[in-house]
Amino acid sequence: MSILADNNSKPWIGAAAVTIAAGVLYFLTAARDIVVGDTPELITAAATLGVPHPSGYPLFTMLGHLFSLLPLGSIPFRINLLSVVCDSLAVGAVYLIAHRLTKSQLASALAALLLAVNPIFWEWSLAAEVFPLNNLLAAVLILLLITWHEQPEHYWLLIAASFFFGLALTNHLTIVLLGPAFCFVLWQRRSHLFSNPALLVIAAVVFAIGLLPYAYVPWASSHHPVYNWGNVSSFSDLVGLVTRRSYGTGKLVSTPGYTGGPAWPRLLALTVSFGSVTGLLIIIGAIRAFRRARWFFWFTVLAFVFAGPLFIWITNLNLAAAPSALFILQRFFLLSQVVLAPLVAFGVVALAEFVAGSANIRSALAVQIVSATSLASVVISVTSNYRHLDLSRNFIARQFAKDIYDSAPANSILLVTGDGLVFPSMYLQKVEHAGPDVTLLPIPLLLGKWYVRQFREAHPDIAIPFEQYDPGINNLKALVAANQGRTFCIAGTAGNDRSLTEDYFPYQQGLLVTIQPKTRQMPLEVLLKENEQLLARVHPPPASSVRMNTFEADILNTYTYPPFSIGASCELVGLKPEASVWYQRALAINPNFRPAREALARLEH
């Protein structure tokens, strides 16, 4: 019997306590608006009953729509609360898992709280994302499996686990990584399955029932929502969406330059994500679990190896590609954190027993020492990360989207590149109807034939001269040439599309670049006067408030580039004093913008 074991304990009280504690922390720091990442896209789909990017995420979309109906705050805040609720409940479920295994309320509470305040887990609890719901479903699945392992005569537990496994697949496909661990538990209790073969049939049927939310996708698509990825109209279309065919099945990202590189930086990032205290307790806990609950040790090893190192290795994401690469990858550490969290409780129990035995002190004092140390780690994590992780005053994505619509000329076609720029502008127009006289055309979506067809139906007045965009032939030059007389603006850059350089030039108009034919004369004095007025109306975020490891860096650079570009135009014609002023304006927005620093240094020599 452990020195931390509880007599007549009521685990639901402890689970409720840690759930409330996590919920309060997450609620206070949750985003009140859209933030960069997939959040604006997911909110758009949930608010309008649309279909987001593969694999479609129907369970999240339906639940998100229900949360959008709450009479509380803005639509983004309401849907962001879904993540707050899911990860808070996931923390409570981890408590129940740990308590069932260790019988210690204290150790279970510390394990749950250390997970709750892990910076990565905390960060992804604050805005609309599919990962918090995945965390909750995974934790419930694990809880049901270990309970059935202990009480195999209660067949309903296995049936419930099968249902949640299927249901979780309608939210995020990474739940399949727990499949080997699930099969391990089935093998452990094979005698009960062999004596009741019908149980496996029932479990398979219930698993299939759990997949029913996927029926939402063709239903939603048939209603032609404002955001409808893939235009799913057949079973083949649905399979393609679910298997992420457009990304390349089995690939995390398909963006050129983001893949490749050695695996060890990704594996190191996964290891570091647990933190030193939690990592140490996991190692100690694994040793104790191997000695006291060996089946659970192997269950956890299987779940972690597949959800953690193996998956992180096959993602092939190059962390050196861009600062946002790690931001993209970190979300996939969460499932591993949920899987290993119960081992922390084992570690707390083992450490308390070690302190009591080696120091020859009373058990109660040993418990107090270990508990105080672990709780101090929780407090330190909260105090040191609160300000950095707090998204409650983050309106960078909204302000950017508002600024580009305010900058776009009437009746223009607005070309936008990059997820960090596309999704905020999409949300603001599709849900809040910003820029009604501006036609938003996200360049990345033109890579899909389905979007070209969808866009043509919605905007028959705009010619798309190809079935699928590519930078080579079916490029921006072909698009502009097919729509003579229309004004094209670009937010961001044209990426690797260089087709416009021969016949057109980029003319800076505030935050945007308009595409002008080279035959048109644009006097520099007009450019300077016009941009003095236009740039005075935009609202770049303070550089100190920007999370440079996220797509917010792309937004900051979009604000920084216009004054830099104007400075380059001045320098080109020999107006060095004017060029210096504009370069300094660029650095006032982003002090770390290297091209402006280099330009200023060049002017000084």
C-alpha positions as CSV (number, residue, x, y, z in Angstrom):
1,M,0.0,0.0,0.0
2,S,1.4,3.4,-1.0
3,I,1.9,6.1,1.7
4,L,-0.3,8.4,-0.6
5,A,-3.1,5.9,-0.9
6,D,-6.5,7.3,0.1
7,N,-9.1,5.6,2.1
8,N,-12.7,6.0,1.1
9,S,-11.6,8.6,-1.4
10,K,-14.1,10.2,-3.8
11,P,-12.2,10.7,-7.1
12,W,-15.0,12.7,-8.7
13,I,-14.4,15.5,-6.2
14,G,-10.8,15.7,-7.0
15,A,-11.5,15.5,-10.8
16,A,-14.0,18.4,-10.4
17,A,-11.5,20.4,-8.5
18,V,-8.7,20.2,-11.1
19,T,-11.2,20.7,-13.9
20,I,-12.4,23.9,-12.4
21,A,-8.9,25.1,-11.6
22,A,-7.8,24.5,-15.2
23,G,-11.0,26.0,-16.5
24,V,-10.6,29.2,-14.6
25,L,-7.0,29.6,-15.8
26,Y,-7.9,28.9,-19.4
27,F,-11.0,31.1,-19.3
28,L,-9.0,34.1,-18.0
29,T,-6.4,33.7,-20.7
30,A,-8.5,32.5,-23.6
31,A,-8.6,34.4,-26.9
32,R,-11.6,36.8,-27.1
33,D,-11.2,37.0,-30.9
34,I,-9.6,35.2,-33.9
35,V,-5.9,34.5,-33.6
36,V,-3.5,33.2,-36.2
37,G,-3.3,29.6,-37.3
38,D,-6.3,27.4,-38.2
39,T,-8.5,29.2,-35.7
40,P,-10.2,31.7,-38.0
41,E,-10.9,29.0,-40.6
42,L,-12.4,26.6,-38.0
43,I,-14.5,29.4,-36.6
44,T,-15.7,30.4,-40.0
45,A,-16.7,26.8,-40.7
46,A,-18.4,26.3,-37.3
47,A,-20.3,29.6,-37.4
48,T,-21.6,29.1,-41.0
49,L,-22.0,25.2,-40.8
50,G,-19.4,24.9,-43.5
51,V,-16.6,22.4,-44.1
52,P,-13.0,23.2,-43.1
53,H,-9.8,21.8,-44.6
54,P,-9.1,18.0,-44.6
55,S,-10.0,15.9,-42.8
56,G,-13.2,17.9,-42.5
57,Y,-13.4,17.8,-38.6
58,P,-17.2,17.3,-38.5
59,L,-17.4,16.7,-34.8
60,F,-15.6,19.9,-34.0
61,T,-17.6,21.9,-36.5
62,M,-20.9,20.8,-35.1
63,L,-19.9,21.3,-31.5
64,G,-18.4,24.7,-32.5
65,H,-21.6,25.7,-34.0
66,L,-23.5,24.9,-30.8
67,F,-21.0,27.0,-28.9
68,S,-21.4,29.9,-31.4
69,L,-25.0,30.1,-30.2
70,L,-24.1,30.9,-26.6
71,P,-25.2,34.3,-25.4
72,L,-21.7,35.3,-24.4
73,G,-19.3,37.6,-26.1
74,S,-18.4,37.5,-29.8
75,I,-18.7,34.5,-32.0
76,P,-14.9,33.8,-32.0
77,F,-14.9,33.9,-28.2
78,R,-17.8,31.6,-27.9
79,I,-16.2,29.0,-30.2
80,N,-12.8,29.5,-28.5
81,L,-14.6,28.4,-25.3
82,L,-15.0,24.9,-26.8
83,S,-11.3,24.5,-26.5
84,V,-11.3,25.8,-22.9
85,V,-14.0,23.3,-21.9
86,C,-12.4,20.3,-23.7
87,D,-9.0,20.7,-22.3
88,S,-10.3,21.5,-18.8
89,L,-12.3,18.2,-18.9
90,A,-9.3,16.4,-20.3
91,V,-7.3,17.5,-17.2
92,G,-10.2,16.0,-15.1
93,A,-10.1,12.8,-17.0
94,V,-6.3,12.5,-16.5
95,Y,-7.0,12.9,-12.8
96,L,-9.4,10.0,-12.9
97,I,-7.0,7.8,-14.9
98,A,-4.2,8.5,-12.4
99,H,-6.4,8.0,-9.4
100,R,-7.7,4.6,-10.6
101,L,-4.1,3.5,-11.1
102,T,-2.4,4.9,-8.0
103,K,-5.4,5.4,-5.6
104,S,-3.9,8.7,-4.5
105,Q,-5.9,11.9,-4.8
106,L,-2.8,14.0,-4.1
107,A,-0.6,12.4,-6.7
108,S,-3.4,12.4,-9.2
109,A,-4.1,16.1,-8.7
110,L,-0.4,17.0,-9.1
111,A,-0.2,15.0,-12.3
112,A,-3.4,16.7,-13.7
113,L,-2.2,20.2,-12.7
114,L,1.3,19.7,-14.1
115,L,-0.3,18.8,-17.4
116,A,-2.7,21.7,-17.2
117,V,0.0,24.3,-16.8
118,N,2.4,22.8,-19.3
119,P,3.0,25.8,-21.6
120,I,2.2,24.0,-24.8
121,F,-0.9,22.3,-23.4
122,W,-2.0,25.6,-21.9
123,E,-1.4,27.6,-25.1
124,W,-3.5,25.3,-27.3
125,S,-6.4,25.4,-24.8
126,L,-7.1,29.1,-25.5
127,A,-8.4,29.3,-29.1
128,A,-10.7,27.3,-31.4
129,E,-8.7,24.2,-32.5
130,V,-9.4,20.5,-33.0
131,F,-6.6,19.4,-30.6
132,P,-8.3,20.1,-27.2
133,L,-11.3,18.0,-28.3
134,N,-8.8,15.3,-29.4
135,N,-7.1,15.5,-26.0
136,L,-10.5,15.0,-24.2
137,L,-11.6,12.1,-26.4
138,A,-8.2,10.4,-26.0
139,A,-8.3,10.8,-22.2
140,V,-11.8,9.4,-22.0
141,L,-10.8,6.5,-24.3
142,I,-7.8,5.7,-22.1
143,L,-9.9,5.9,-18.9
144,L,-12.5,3.5,-20.4
145,L,-9.8,1.0,-21.5
146,I,-8.0,0.9,-18.1
147,T,-11.3,0.6,-16.3
148,W,-12.3,-2.3,-18.5
149,H,-8.9,-3.9,-18.0
150,E,-9.5,-3.9,-14.3
151,Q,-13.2,-4.9,-14.6
152,P,-13.4,-7.0,-17.8
153,E,-16.7,-8.5,-16.8
154,H,-18.2,-5.0,-17.4
155,Y,-18.5,-5.3,-21.2
156,W,-20.2,-2.0,-21.6
157,L,-16.8,-0.3,-20.9
158,L,-15.3,-1.9,-24.0
159,I,-18.3,-1.0,-26.0
160,A,-18.1,2.6,-24.8
161,A,-14.4,2.7,-25.6
162,S,-15.1,1.5,-29.1
163,F,-17.7,4.2,-29.6
164,F,-15.3,6.9,-28.4
165,F,-12.6,5.6,-30.7
166,G,-14.8,5.9,-33.7
167,L,-16.1,9.3,-32.5
168,A,-12.6,10.6,-32.0
169,L,-11.8,9.7,-35.6
170,T,-14.4,12.2,-36.8
171,N,-12.4,15.0,-35.0
172,H,-8.8,14.2,-35.6
173,L,-7.1,11.2,-37.4
174,T,-4.1,11.1,-35.0
175,I,-6.3,9.2,-32.5
176,V,-5.6,6.2,-34.6
177,L,-2.1,6.3,-33.2
178,L,-3.6,4.8,-30.0
179,G,-4.8,1.8,-32.0
180,P,-1.8,-0.5,-31.0
181,A,-2.3,0.3,-27.3
182,F,-6.0,-0.4,-27.7
183,C,-5.2,-3.8,-29.3
184,F,-2.8,-4.5,-26.5
185,V,-5.6,-4.2,-23.9
186,L,-7.8,-6.4,-26.0
187,W,-5.0,-9.0,-26.1
188,Q,-4.6,-8.7,-22.3
189,R,-8.2,-9.6,-21.9
190,R,-8.5,-12.0,-24.8
191,S,-10.0,-14.8,-22.6
192,H,-13.1,-12.7,-22.0
193,L,-13.3,-11.9,-25.8
194,F,-12.9,-15.6,-26.8
195,S,-15.6,-16.6,-24.3
196,N,-17.9,-14.0,-25.8
197,P,-17.2,-13.6,-29.5
198,A,-20.3,-11.4,-30.0
199,L,-18.7,-8.7,-27.9
200,L,-16.2,-7.9,-30.7
201,V,-19.0,-7.7,-33.3
202,I,-20.9,-5.4,-31.1
203,A,-17.8,-3.3,-30.4
204,A,-17.2,-3.1,-34.2
205,V,-20.7,-1.9,-34.9
206,V,-20.6,0.7,-32.1
207,F,-17.2,1.9,-33.5
208,A,-18.9,2.4,-36.9
209,I,-21.8,4.3,-35.2
210,G,-19.1,6.6,-33.7
211,L,-18.1,7.5,-37.3
212,L,-21.6,8.9,-38.1
213,P,-20.6,12.6,-37.7
214,Y,-18.9,12.3,-41.1
215,A,-22.4,12.3,-42.6
216,Y,-22.4,16.0,-41.7
217,V,-19.8,16.7,-44.4
218,P,-22.0,15.8,-47.5
219,W,-25.0,17.3,-45.8
220,A,-23.3,20.6,-45.2
221,S,-21.7,20.6,-48.6
222,S,-25.1,20.1,-50.3
223,H,-26.3,23.3,-48.7
224,H,-23.5,25.3,-50.4
225,P,-22.2,27.1,-47.3
226,V,-19.9,30.2,-47.7
227,Y,-16.9,28.0,-46.9
228,N,-17.0,24.5,-48.3
229,W,-13.6,22.8,-48.7
230,G,-13.7,20.2,-51.4
231,N,-17.3,20.7,-52.6
232,V,-18.0,17.1,-51.4
233,S,-20.7,15.6,-53.6
234,S,-19.8,11.9,-53.7
235,F,-18.5,9.2,-51.6
236,S,-15.1,9.4,-53.4
237,D,-15.0,13.1,-52.5
238,L,-15.7,12.3,-48.9
239,V,-12.9,9.7,-48.8
240,G,-10.5,12.1,-50.4
241,L,-11.3,14.8,-47.8
242,V,-11.0,12.4,-44.8
243,T,-7.7,10.9,-46.1
244,R,-6.3,14.4,-46.9
245,R,-5.8,13.5,-50.5
246,S,-5.1,17.1,-51.5
247,Y,-2.3,17.3,-49.0
248,G,-0.9,13.9,-49.8
249,T,-2.2,11.1,-47.6
250,G,0.2,10.6,-44.7
251,K,1.8,14.0,-45.0
252,L,1.5,16.6,-42.3
253,V,2.3,19.5,-44.6
254,S,2.7,19.9,-48.4
255,T,4.2,23.3,-48.5
256,P,7.5,23.3,-50.4
257,G,10.5,24.0,-48.2
258,Y,8.8,23.0,-45.0
259,T,9.7,19.3,-45.3
260,G,13.0,17.5,-44.9
261,G,15.9,18.0,-42.5
262,P,17.0,15.6,-39.7
263,A,14.6,14.0,-37.3
264,W,16.6,14.7,-34.1
265,P,15.5,18.4,-33.8
266,R,11.8,17.3,-33.9
267,L,12.4,14.5,-31.3
268,L,14.4,16.9,-29.1
269,A,11.5,19.4,-29.3
270,L,9.1,16.7,-28.2
271,T,11.3,15.7,-25.3
272,V,11.8,19.3,-24.1
273,S,8.0,20.0,-24.3
274,F,7.4,18.0,-21.1
275,G,9.5,20.3,-19.0
276,S,12.2,19.2,-16.5
277,V,10.1,18.5,-13.4
278,T,7.3,16.6,-15.3
279,G,9.9,14.8,-17.4
280,L,11.7,13.6,-14.3
281,L,8.5,12.4,-12.6
282,I,7.5,10.6,-15.8
283,I,10.8,8.7,-15.8
284,I,10.5,7.8,-12.1
285,G,6.8,7.0,-12.6
286,A,7.6,4.7,-15.5
287,I,10.0,2.7,-13.3
288,R,7.3,2.3,-10.7
289,A,4.6,1.4,-13.2
290,F,6.9,-1.3,-14.6
291,R,7.2,-2.8,-11.1
292,R,3.6,-2.3,-9.9
293,A,1.4,-2.1,-13.0
294,R,3.4,-3.7,-15.8
295,W,0.4,-4.0,-18.2
296,F,-0.1,-0.2,-17.9
297,F,3.6,0.4,-18.4
298,W,3.5,-1.4,-21.7
299,F,0.2,0.1,-22.7
300,T,1.7,3.6,-22.1
301,V,4.9,2.7,-24.0
302,L,2.9,1.6,-27.0
303,A,0.7,4.6,-27.0
304,F,3.6,7.0,-26.6
305,V,5.9,5.5,-29.2
306,F,3.3,5.6,-31.9
307,A,1.7,9.0,-30.9
308,G,5.1,10.6,-30.0
309,P,8.5,9.7,-31.5
310,L,7.2,7.6,-34.5
311,F,4.6,10.2,-35.6
312,I,7.0,13.1,-35.0
313,W,9.7,11.3,-37.1
314,I,7.4,10.6,-40.1
315,T,6.0,14.1,-40.2
316,N,9.3,15.0,-41.9
317,L,8.8,18.7,-40.9
318,N,11.9,20.8,-41.3
319,L,12.2,22.9,-38.1
320,A,14.8,25.1,-39.8
321,A,12.5,26.0,-42.6
322,A,10.8,28.9,-40.8
323,P,10.2,30.1,-37.2
324,S,6.5,29.0,-37.6
325,A,7.6,25.3,-38.3
326,L,7.8,24.5,-34.6
327,F,4.5,26.3,-34.0
328,I,2.9,23.9,-36.6
329,L,4.5,20.8,-35.0
330,Q,3.9,21.6,-31.3
331,R,0.2,20.8,-31.5
332,F,1.1,17.2,-32.2
333,F,2.9,16.9,-28.9
334,L,-0.3,17.2,-27.0
335,L,-1.5,13.6,-27.4
336,S,1.8,12.3,-26.0
337,Q,1.4,14.6,-23.1
338,V,-2.0,13.2,-22.3
339,V,-0.7,9.6,-22.7
340,L,2.2,10.1,-20.3
341,A,0.5,12.4,-17.7
342,P,-0.7,9.5,-15.5
343,L,2.9,8.3,-15.1
344,V,3.5,11.6,-13.2
345,A,1.2,10.4,-10.5
346,F,3.3,7.2,-10.2
347,G,6.4,9.3,-10.0
348,V,5.0,11.5,-7.2
349,V,4.1,8.3,-5.2
350,A,7.5,6.7,-5.8
351,L,9.4,9.9,-4.9
352,A,7.4,10.3,-1.7
353,E,8.2,6.8,-0.7
354,F,11.9,7.2,-1.6
355,V,12.1,10.4,0.5
356,A,10.4,8.7,3.5
357,G,12.7,5.7,3.3
358,S,16.1,7.4,2.5
359,A,15.7,10.3,4.9
360,N,14.1,8.2,7.7
361,I,11.3,10.7,8.2
362,R,7.6,10.3,8.8
363,S,5.5,9.5,5.8
364,A,3.4,12.6,6.3
365,L,6.4,14.8,6.1
366,A,7.7,13.1,3.0
367,V,4.4,13.6,1.3
368,Q,4.5,17.3,2.2
369,I,8.0,17.7,0.8
370,V,7.2,16.1,-2.5
371,S,3.8,17.8,-2.8
372,A,5.3,21.2,-2.0
373,T,8.0,20.7,-4.6
374,S,5.5,19.6,-7.3
375,L,3.0,22.3,-6.4
376,A,5.8,24.9,-6.6
377,S,6.5,23.8,-10.2
378,V,2.8,24.4,-11.0
379,V,2.9,27.9,-9.5
380,I,6.2,28.8,-11.2
381,S,4.8,27.7,-14.5
382,V,1.7,29.8,-14.1
383,T,3.5,32.9,-13.0
384,S,6.3,32.7,-15.5
385,N,4.1,31.9,-18.5
386,Y,0.8,33.7,-17.8
387,R,1.7,37.0,-19.5
388,H,3.3,35.3,-22.5
389,L,0.5,32.9,-23.1
390,D,-2.4,35.2,-22.3
391,L,-4.4,35.7,-25.5
392,S,-7.3,37.7,-23.9
393,R,-6.0,40.9,-25.4
394,N,-4.7,39.6,-28.7
395,F,-6.5,41.3,-31.6
396,I,-3.6,41.2,-34.1
397,A,-5.3,38.9,-36.6
398,R,-8.6,40.9,-36.6
399,Q,-6.8,44.3,-36.9
400,F,-4.8,43.0,-39.8
401,A,-7.8,41.7,-41.7
402,K,-9.7,45.0,-41.0
403,D,-6.7,47.0,-42.2
404,I,-6.4,45.2,-45.5
405,Y,-10.1,45.6,-46.3
406,D,-9.9,49.3,-45.4
407,S,-6.9,49.6,-47.7
408,A,-8.3,47.7,-50.7
409,P,-9.8,49.9,-53.5
410,A,-13.5,49.5,-54.2
411,N,-14.4,46.7,-56.5
412,S,-10.9,45.3,-56.4
413,I,-9.8,41.6,-56.4
414,L,-7.8,40.9,-53.2
415,L,-5.2,38.2,-53.6
416,V,-3.9,36.8,-50.3
417,T,-1.2,34.2,-49.7
418,G,-0.2,32.2,-46.6
419,D,-2.5,30.7,-43.9
420,G,-1.6,33.5,-41.5
421,L,-3.0,36.1,-43.9
422,V,-5.7,34.1,-45.6
423,F,-7.7,32.8,-42.7
424,P,-8.2,36.1,-40.8
425,S,-9.3,37.9,-43.9
426,M,-11.6,35.0,-44.8
427,Y,-13.3,35.0,-41.4
428,L,-13.9,38.7,-41.4
429,Q,-15.5,38.7,-44.8
430,K,-17.4,35.4,-44.7
431,V,-18.8,35.8,-41.2
432,E,-18.8,39.5,-40.4
433,H,-19.2,40.6,-44.0
434,A,-16.2,43.0,-44.1
435,G,-15.2,44.5,-47.4
436,P,-18.5,43.8,-49.3
437,D,-17.2,45.5,-52.4
438,V,-13.9,43.6,-52.4
439,T,-13.6,40.1,-53.8
440,L,-11.3,37.9,-51.7
441,L,-9.3,35.4,-53.7
442,P,-7.0,33.2,-51.6
443,I,-4.1,32.1,-53.9
444,P,-3.4,28.8,-51.9
445,L,-7.0,27.6,-52.5
446,L,-6.7,28.1,-56.2
447,L,-4.5,25.0,-56.1
448,G,-7.7,23.0,-55.7
449,K,-9.9,22.4,-58.8
450,W,-12.9,22.3,-56.4
451,Y,-12.2,25.9,-55.3
452,V,-11.9,27.2,-58.9
453,R,-15.3,25.7,-59.7
454,Q,-16.7,27.1,-56.4
455,F,-15.3,30.5,-57.0
456,R,-16.7,30.7,-60.6
457,E,-20.2,29.9,-59.3
458,A,-20.0,32.6,-56.6
459,H,-18.3,35.2,-58.9
460,P,-19.4,34.7,-62.5
461,D,-18.1,38.2,-63.3
462,I,-14.5,37.2,-62.7
463,A,-12.7,35.0,-65.2
464,I,-10.5,32.2,-63.9
465,P,-8.6,31.1,-67.1
466,F,-7.5,27.7,-65.7
467,E,-8.9,24.7,-63.9
468,Q,-6.1,24.7,-61.3
469,Y,-3.5,27.3,-60.4
470,D,0.2,26.7,-60.7
471,P,3.1,29.3,-60.8
472,G,4.3,28.1,-64.1
473,I,1.6,28.5,-66.8
474,N,-1.7,28.8,-65.0
475,N,-0.4,31.7,-63.0
476,L,-1.2,35.2,-61.7
477,K,-0.3,36.8,-65.1
478,A,-2.9,34.6,-66.8
479,L,-5.4,35.6,-64.1
480,V,-4.7,39.3,-64.4
481,A,-4.7,39.2,-68.2
482,A,-8.1,37.5,-68.2
483,N,-9.6,40.3,-66.2
484,Q,-8.5,43.5,-67.9
485,G,-10.0,46.6,-66.3
486,R,-10.2,45.0,-62.8
487,T,-7.9,46.2,-60.0
488,F,-5.8,43.4,-58.4
489,C,-4.3,43.9,-55.0
490,I,-1.9,41.5,-53.1
491,A,-1.6,41.2,-49.4
492,G,1.7,39.6,-48.6
493,T,3.8,38.3,-51.5
494,A,3.1,36.3,-54.7
495,G,5.3,33.5,-53.3
496,N,7.3,31.7,-56.0
497,D,5.0,33.1,-58.8
498,R,7.2,35.4,-60.9
499,S,4.9,35.6,-63.9
500,L,4.0,39.3,-63.3
501,T,7.5,40.7,-63.5
502,E,7.7,40.9,-67.3
503,D,4.6,43.0,-68.0
504,Y,3.5,44.4,-64.6
505,F,5.1,46.1,-61.6
506,P,4.0,46.2,-57.9
507,Y,2.8,49.6,-56.9
508,Q,2.6,50.1,-53.1
509,Q,-0.7,51.4,-52.0
510,G,-0.7,51.4,-48.2
511,L,-0.7,47.9,-46.8
512,L,-1.4,46.4,-50.2
513,V,0.4,46.2,-53.5
514,T,-1.6,46.9,-56.6
515,I,-0.6,45.2,-59.9
516,Q,0.0,47.9,-62.5
517,P,1.1,47.5,-66.2
518,K,4.6,48.7,-66.9
519,T,3.2,51.0,-69.6
520,R,1.6,53.1,-66.9
521,Q,3.6,56.0,-65.4
522,M,3.3,56.4,-61.6
523,P,5.3,59.5,-60.4
524,L,7.3,58.9,-57.2
525,E,5.9,62.1,-55.6
526,V,2.4,60.7,-56.1
527,L,3.5,57.4,-54.5
528,L,5.0,59.2,-51.5
529,K,2.0,61.5,-50.9
530,E,-0.6,58.7,-51.3
531,N,1.2,56.4,-48.9
532,E,1.7,59.1,-46.3
533,Q,-2.1,59.1,-46.1
534,L,-2.8,55.4,-46.5
535,L,-0.2,54.1,-44.0
536,A,-1.4,56.6,-41.4
537,R,-4.7,54.7,-41.3
538,V,-3.3,51.2,-40.6
539,H,-2.5,49.8,-37.2
540,P,0.6,47.7,-37.0
541,P,0.9,45.7,-33.7
542,P,3.7,46.6,-31.3
543,A,6.6,44.3,-32.1
544,S,6.8,43.3,-28.4
545,S,3.3,41.9,-28.5
546,V,3.9,39.7,-31.6
547,R,4.5,36.0,-31.1
548,M,7.4,35.7,-33.6
549,N,7.2,31.9,-33.6
550,T,3.7,32.0,-35.1
551,F,2.1,33.4,-38.2
552,E,1.9,36.7,-36.4
553,A,5.4,37.3,-37.7
554,D,4.0,37.2,-41.2
555,I,1.5,39.8,-40.3
556,L,4.1,42.0,-38.7
557,N,6.3,41.7,-41.8
558,T,3.3,42.6,-44.0
559,Y,3.0,45.9,-42.1
560,T,6.8,46.4,-42.2
561,Y,7.3,45.8,-46.0
562,P,5.4,48.9,-47.4
563,P,7.7,51.6,-45.8
564,F,10.7,49.5,-46.7
565,S,9.5,49.2,-50.3
566,I,8.9,52.9,-50.5
567,G,12.4,53.5,-49.1
568,A,13.8,51.3,-51.8
569,S,12.0,53.3,-54.5
570,C,13.5,56.5,-53.1
571,E,17.0,55.0,-52.9
572,L,16.7,53.8,-56.5
573,V,16.3,57.4,-57.8
574,G,19.0,58.8,-55.4
575,L,16.7,60.3,-52.8
576,K,18.8,59.1,-49.9
577,P,17.4,61.3,-47.1
578,E,13.8,60.3,-48.0
579,A,14.9,56.6,-48.3
580,S,16.5,56.8,-44.8
581,V,13.2,58.1,-43.3
582,W,11.2,55.3,-44.8
583,Y,13.7,52.6,-43.8
584,Q,13.5,54.0,-40.2
585,R,9.7,53.8,-40.4
586,A,10.0,50.1,-41.3
587,L,12.3,49.5,-38.3
588,A,9.9,51.4,-36.0
589,I,7.4,48.7,-36.9
590,N,9.8,45.8,-36.7
591,P,13.2,46.5,-35.2
592,N,14.4,43.1,-36.3
593,F,13.6,43.6,-40.0
594,R,17.1,42.9,-41.4
595,P,16.6,44.2,-45.0
596,A,15.8,47.7,-43.5
597,R,18.9,47.6,-41.2
598,E,21.1,46.6,-44.1
599,A,19.6,49.4,-46.3
600,L,20.3,52.0,-43.6
601,A,23.9,50.7,-43.2
602,R,24.3,51.0,-47.0
603,L,23.1,54.6,-47.0
604,E,25.6,55.5,-44.3
605,H,28.6,54.4,-46.4
